[in-house]
Structure formats: structure tokens, C-alpha cells
Amino acid sequence: MQIELNGAQIETRATTLAELIAEQEFEATSVATARNGAFVPQAARAQTDLVASDKIEVLSPMQGG
């Protein structure tokens, strides 16, 4: 299925947000996620189904100052 991940169109076999995080090799415990603009907590990712044309954001915290 085709989705948008961090602004780029990608093809994925993942059916849940948790599967997408693993497929794209993000560190699940150290990223924040949103689906179509709505925050998705880590505990809800496995129950968050993906559908074609979803817009997913995966953000990592940055250090600096």
C-alpha cells in the first residue's frame, strides 16, 4: 500500500503503525508518532491500522541548545 511517511511517498507491506516502525527500522521506544496529524502513543501503535494514503510522521527527539 502507498502511504506518506515524513513527507515522502513510500510503498509498505505494514498493516499497523507498529509494523511500519519496525519495517522502517526506527527505534520504537525513542520516537513519537502521528497518523494524519493525530498523536499516536507508543502503546496504541499495534492497534493503529494503516490505510492507503495515510500521512505518518515519525519524529526523534534532538539534543541541542
Helices and strands as residue ranges (DSSP letters): E 2-5, E 8-11, H 17-23, G 28-30, E 32-35, E 38-40, G 42-47, E 55-59
